[in-house]
């Protein structure tokens, strides 16, 4: 009887919980609180927080791999969607089906703004190397500067899965904090007169241009950086389904049912991968700091590049605020540019102009991930 009681007691999680597990449970509660009470990226932080909660319960076997005839834990099977690089491309399929690339097509110079706003990725890569991270880990940390959660998950799962939890949480947190991080950077780098610049009305984009765009981009990326095709190719497939007008059911499914289901599984798996052993280390604080620096540098680079274009090529008709939207946090970054422009001049309307570099940033971050994968993978 005593042996049975001892076995029963050893199976009670409350008697076996460590302080690290307790800390992770508290962190999970904070993420769930932010998602529900503060509405901070709830579609992502809620399932991430809950995945973190259940995976850090003491004595749980949710992430245990299979072995000796024993099946794996539930979350281990779901995590294979990340490990095999399935979930992030499917998320990009949904993003493509929801995205209108017309502002980018109407003003092609915004492609360069989206590319320039990826500078933070590579500066933080160097910073991470300086702090002692491996090249693979440094590339995974740097991609946070692209402000694209699925891209960060995709690259980190391929290069440095051991830091996937901290990178994913940092990437999604900074996406949610776009309205907090970007305005001080934008105001520091622009004058009030620059923020008041009203941009000319965009030309109307023909439907044939919208249909050709995803095909042409896929060919270009496939020929130059094939490692980026899993993300860019699925992004463009979703957009082609949207713009073709002949597969509305498929486009709607990609933008809704598929995107929603995959978001649940992706976020749950990310949360479940966030173990106490990974988080309660100095490296996690370093990842948070480097991710913030990457995001700020990317914002600044986009704005500075826009200022250069405005002065030397656009004859004062390009509002530099839209350069900050070159990070791929869609549409939060474009809304920040719109808000700052209206703050300077209530009659200013920058949202559609800012969407050009904003959607270009989605492509740019995926291409940057492909470059890093080709160099480090």
C-alpha positions, 0 to 999 in steps of 0.5 A: 500500500505504501508503495502504491501511495508513493507511486500516486504521489510521484504522479501528482504534478503539483508535488513535482513542479519546478520553479522554471515550470512555474515561471513558464506557466506565469508567462503563459498566463501573461500572454493569454491575458494580453491576448484577451484583455488587451487584444494584443495579436489575439489570433497568435498570442492566445494559442501560443500562450495556451500551448506554452501553458499545457506543455510546461505542466509538470510530468506532461508528455505532450512533446515526448517523441515516439520510442520503443513502441510508445506513441509520441505526445499530441504536441509532438505530432502537431510540431511536425508541421513546423519541423517539416516546414509545412505550416509557415508556407500554408500561412503564406498561402492565406496571406497571399489570398488576402493581399492586394498588391495593387499599391505596390504595382502602381508605385514600383519604387516601394519595392525598394523601400520594402527591401531596404527595410530588411536592413535590421535583419542583417545588422542584428545578425552581426550583433548576435554573432558578436554576442556569441550566437552561432551563425545559424542562431544569429540568422534566426534572431535577425529575421525578427527584424522583418516583423513577420512571425511565420517567416521567423518560425520557418527560418528558425525551424530550419536553422536553429530549432533549439531557440524556436520558442524565444524567437517566435514569441519575440517576433509575434510580440514585436509585431503586436507592438508596432504602434508602440515601437515605430512612432518614436523612430519615425518622429526622430528621423522625419520633420513635421514638414516631411510628415505633412507631404501629400502624395499624388493619387495612385494610378488604377492598376489593370486586372491583367497586371494583378494577374501577371504580378504573382507569376512574374515574381515567382519566376524571378525569385525562383531563378535567383533565390530558389530557397525562398520559393516555399514562402514566396511561391505559396504567397503568390499562389494565394494571390493568383487565386485571388486575382484570377477570379476563376477559383473564388472557392479556393481563394476563400478557403485559403484566406479563411478555413486553411489560414485559420486552422493552420494558425491554430496548429502553428501557434500551439506548436510554437507555444509547446516548444517554449520550454523552461530550459530554453527561456530561463537563460541569458540568451533569451534576454539577448534574443529579446534585445536583438529582436527589438534592435532589428525591428527598430533598425528596419524601420529606420532604414526604410524611412531613411531610404524614403527620405533619399528617394524623396529628395533626389528622385521624387521632387518632394512628393514621397512622404518618408513615413511610408518607408517605415511601413516596409517591415512586413507587419501588415497592415499595422505598419501602414496604419502607423504611417497613416496615423502619423501623417494625419497627426501632422495634417488631418487631411493627409491620407497615406494608408494606400501609399503605405500599403505598397512598401508594407506588402513589399516587406512581406516579399522582402522578409521571405527573400531575406529568409531565403538568402540566410537559408542559402548561406547558412542552411 
